[in-house]
Amino acid sequence: MNSNYLQRQPLAGNLIPKPVRVEKGKGPFSLTPKTEIVIPAESPAIGEIGAQLAAILAPLGGTPLKVSVCSGPPPEGSICLNTGSYPQLGAEGYRLEVGPNLVSLSANEPGGLFYGVQTIKQLFSSGPKGGPGLIEGVIIEDFPRFSWRGAMLDVARNFFSVQDVKGFIRYLAAYKFNRLHLHLSNDQGWRIMINSWPNLALHGGSGAVSGGRSGYYSQEEYSEIVAYAQSKQIIVVPEIDLPGHTTAALASYPELNRKGIAPPLYSGTEVGFSSLAPEKDLTYRFVSDVLEELAALTPGPYLHVGGDEALSTTPEEYEIFMSQLQPIVARLGKTMIGWGEIAHTPLQAGTIVQIWRREEIDAKKAAAQGVQVIMSPAYRAYMDMKYNESTKLGLSWAGLIKVEDAYNWDPAEVHALVPQNKILGVEAVLWTETIRTMADLENMVFPRLAGYAEIGWSPRKNRSWEEYRYRLAAHGRSWEKENINFYRCPEVPWGEQV
Ligand code: TNX
């Protein structure tokens, strides 16, 4: 252990995202075979979080931890979860106190307890190495900076199984993300069964990008993903990309095409050539049927309708399409989200714009309409961009994004014209033209994902690349243990031991 490192080592180990406030506490606390997890009263939501903590700690304590309900003072040596009233913590915040005889985790809502549990997990796995099951005394008060901490997975170019998506959800949850945006349709594939238009999945689902995986989720499988995400405080945001990026749909139903002729399935990587027919009534019946089924399966309040790169519709046609689409989404009781391009048409209040390219133009338009925005600037937040010229996977049209650049930016500074209170947060995006397997996914996502988590959660003033990269190195050691295929970028001291 070198003294230089100790100076750099922050209190409370190597937490990512970095908490709002950390003070020294009275610990250390050690797990023993008798450690119990205590919850206040019968509450299924807190009980489930208690059970999740028990599962996390089981390998460290040697035996599964008991979860018990207790109304009086918690027994010595226990880990106690409770909800109360903590005005400073908000809906997602938590307070964690680690003392020698008690770990006390408090929050206003079960969601806050869930995030506190992720912190406890990190303290045990990347904290000081005093022995297994030992954590230092600490008091943490923590809550997120942004309410939108998202990641997008493109399952349209390359399909990922329910198991794979659950794996991705576990990665997100560990870093306190709260939105999973699933890109369910594109030219190359349609990934969800729609009972009223079954060929979308049966035919459109058989396509993929060249060399990629095809497939689709049954409605039950989609619901399984949604429920799994929900158990980890993550809201699924489904996207059907409209009116462009629709070859898979057009290939499945000839009548949706302008000339009534279905194109073949498409496995290339060009964009912008396909479109639904804005002049046809059937187009809107189709869109309404699809979104109605999707909305019914989706408990979250959002529907993402794409809207990007509709290069084969004129601006007039695009505007007609959007003016018909918005009341459909509103009728379903959902909040509409679209990529930056939608800001160029009149938007209903409450619509959310996801900025990705042309920040200057699209963000300005969104700001002028007074709508809220999610920041996904491609040159910072696109996890499909290569790290450097020798990265095997990925694309480079938005630039090379090394780990430092993925971390060193701020959603509030992407465009000066967007008022702070309109910035919902950040979303990191993984397009899958070149991604096939979970190992591929992991290599593009790790370590950049941890940086987006910190951008979304931690106060700006607590963030510094110079210090962050040491915390990241500690996480690399956890990823190694979990066999995550992360990219060992040169700017992080992976080998340095705490
Ligand atoms: C642009 S980002 C796209 C996607 C591609 C991606 C590749 C956006 C809204 N559209 O269709 O997959 O670039 O990086």
Residues whose N, C-alpha, C, O or C-beta is under 5 A from the ligand:
A	BS01	TNX	D308 W339 W356 D384 W431
